[in-house]
Amino acid sequence: MRDKWSSRSTFILAAVGSAVGLGNAWRFPGLASKYGGGSFLFVYLLAMLVIGIPLLMMEISVARHTHQGAPGSMRALKKKSEFIGWMGVSNGIGISIYYAAVFAWVILMFFCSFKFKGMTGDTDAASSLWANTIKTTGTTSGYSTIAWPVLICLLVSWVLCYLCIRNGTTTVGKVVKYTVSLPVICLFILAIRGLTMSGAMAGIQKLFVPDWAALKDSNLWVDAIGQVFYSLSTSMAIMFAYGSFLDRKTNIAVDAIIIAFADMMISVLAGVVMFTTMAGVGMLDNMSASGIATAFIIYPQAIVSLSGNGWVNMIFAFVFYFCLITLAIDSLFSIIEGISTAISDKFKTDKKKTTLTICLIEGVFSLIFVTGAGLAVLDIVDYFINSYTLIITGILEVIVAGWFFKTSKILEQVNRNTVKFKMPGWWFIPSIKYISPVVLSGLFIWNLVNLVRAGGIYGKADGYSLAANIGFGWVVIALILCSGLIIRLIVNSKVKNGFTEDNRTWDEFSDN
């Protein structure tokens, strides 16, 4: 018996929890600061409407019809496109391995927040706390150096992840009630504190008042579109998995819009927190587009500058990092859920055992991030997956849905149970068939050209060695691109031993 969401609200909360993650809290404000605040918000909203919402609807509706994870859903559209689903699953594997490490760093900083009490006004000590604790070398050397506090927190992160999804939708439904509401409450608390600080209005003005001249910067458009694409958790098997647990009566047209705009509003709320706080301590121009730098280096400087009272600063630090914990946990377990759903669907394995096995195996691979080289390895893997394979997966998804399948059939699924609002064909079909493939292809080419121009393909752009770029970048890309072939070889081997493969396509799934 397949898992099902207990209610519509549970699905929406789970999807919002997956979409809303650490990128909303730290990368979004950093990019908004970099590109003129309101100008970035304008392009972000435009990209959400034109690309984000249609793509989100497509993944959820296809999975709702097939009751399959990403590979099965893509196979339903075109039999030979199952490999695209496995690319999405592989993206999730790569991302979740290093995301667990980032989650561990957040947990670590939460427990280290008491140290801010004695750092009042000492911005140098605050900015170096995280780097000193994780013992990073900043390079791909230092594999023999182990940061034991990080190791403990990494184990905690994987245990929490498994506990949250061990019983599928049952435990996820119980957890997301808290992991979605608590960060919003925390962000409101932090926003109120930020708004009461002297100079806060300067931050609000910078966040919301557009600098229209910034629209001429092509990098703004690239980063805004990329933020929408990454933020909604598409192309990494999550929304296919969550959609596969939906009841046939679900109103996808409305629910997807709720999910997308909830994701955006929480990003804006996080922006208010960051901009007002940084303005209040006179550091408005210090914000970084790098999420890790913002959360672990720059923001701690703001924390110790909030007041002359160490207790107040410490409490503020605890609230901030607790907020990040609640944002990170559901993003991590949603990725694992997408992976587990795909594997258990394909190989008819026990879902709970599959989830445990995935957590154990990925946990072993994530140990590299507790070493001195961990930060550099994470930087390389994150760059290559987010800049290339994630986008390639999205491009192939919309090409199959738009050109090798009747897009109108997907639109029928989107609008199947809606009355007051229907997703218009003039909005959905051009987005899937033309706009998304072209824009995402442009994004991919842009990233590749920049890499070649900077010499990054040879390991020079990021300062890391050629061996590191090959081992943690190009090899990872190759494994993701070949993941469908690897699965096919495994399936062929199992078929010889009596395994029966599910090869159903769209019309073989019932809507009843």
C-alpha positions, 0 to 999 in steps of 0.5 A: 500500500502506497503512502498517502498524505493525511491531508491537503495541509500536510502536503502543502507544509511538507512541500513548503518545508522542502522548498524553504531551506537555508538558501532562503535564509542566507543566499536570497538576502545576499543576492538581493543586496548584491543586485539592488534589492527591489530589482532582484525581487522584481526579476525573482518574481518574474522568474517564479511566475514564468518558470518556477510555478509551471515546472513545479506544477508539472512535476507534482501533477505527473507524479500524482497521476502515476503514483511514481517517483521521478524515474517512474514519472519520467518513464510514463511521459516517454519510456526511454526518458527514465534516465532523466528521473535517475539524474534527478535522484542522483542530484539529490544524492550529491546534494544531500551528502553535503547538505548534511554537513552544512546542517551539522555546521548549523547545529554546531553553531547553535551549541556554540552560541553561548560563546557570543556572550563573551564576544560583545563588540569583538567582531574578529573573534565572532567571525573566526569562531566557525572556521576555527571550530570546524578546523578548515584549511580552506583548501583541499589539503587537510584530510587527516585533520578531524573536527570532532565537534563537527563529526558529532553534529554530523551524526546528529544530523543524520539521526534526525533526518532518519527519525523524521522520515522513517515511517514516510508520510506519517512521520513527515506529516507530524514533523513539518507542522513544527519545522515549517511554523517554527522558522517563520516564528523565529524569523518574525522575532528576528525581524521585530528586533531588526525593525526596532534598531536604529537605521533599520529603515535604511535596510528596508529601503535597500531591500524593497526600493528597486535600482532599475539600472541594475536590470542591465546586469545580466548576472542579476537575471542569471542569479535570480532565475537560478535562485528560483530554480534551486529554491523550489526543489525541482530537478532533484526528485523531491516534488515527484516523490511528494506528488506521488503521495497525493490523493487523486482529488488534490487541487494542484493548480492552487496548491502549487501557487501556494507553495511557490509564494510561501517560499518567496514570502519566507525568503522576503521575510529572511531578507527583512531580518538580514537587511534591518539587522545589518543596517542596525549595526552599520554593516549593511554593505558587508552582506555576501552573496555566499550563504556560508559566508553570510551565516557563519562569518558575517552575521556573527559579527552583527550578533556581537554588535547588536547591543552591549549586553552579552546575554541579549546577543547570546539569546539572539544567536540561539534564536538565529541558529535554531531558525536555521536548524528548522529550515535545514532539517526538512530540506534534508529529509525531503531530498532523502525521501525523494531518493528512497521513493525512487529506489523502493518504487523501482526495486520493490524494496521495503521503504523503511529499510531503504531509507535507513540504508541510504542514510547510512551509506550517505553518512559514510560519504559525508565524513569527508566534510568533517576534515580540514578539507571539508569546506573546499570539497563542499564548495567544489561539489556544490558548484558543479551540481548546482551549475550543471547537472541540476540545470541539465536535468531541468532542461531534459525534463521540460523537453520531454514534457513539452516535445515528446509528450502532449503537454495538454495532458499534463495541464489537464492533470494540473486543472483536474480538481480546480474550479475557481482557478485554472492554470491557463494554457497560455501560461503553462504550455509556452513555459514548458515547451519554449521559455523554460528550455530556452532560459535554462539552456541559457543559464547552463551555457552562461555558467559553462562559458564563465567557467572556461573564461576563468580557467575553472575547467582546469582548476584555476577559477576557484583556486583549487587544484586540477585533481580536486576539480576532477575528483569532486567536480567532473567525476561527480558530474559523470556519475550523475549523467551515467546514473540511468545507465548504471541503474539499467545494468543493475535492473538487467542483472536482476531481470535475469534472476526473475525480477519483474520490471514496472514499465508502465507508461502514461495511459497505463496508469488510472486516474480512478 
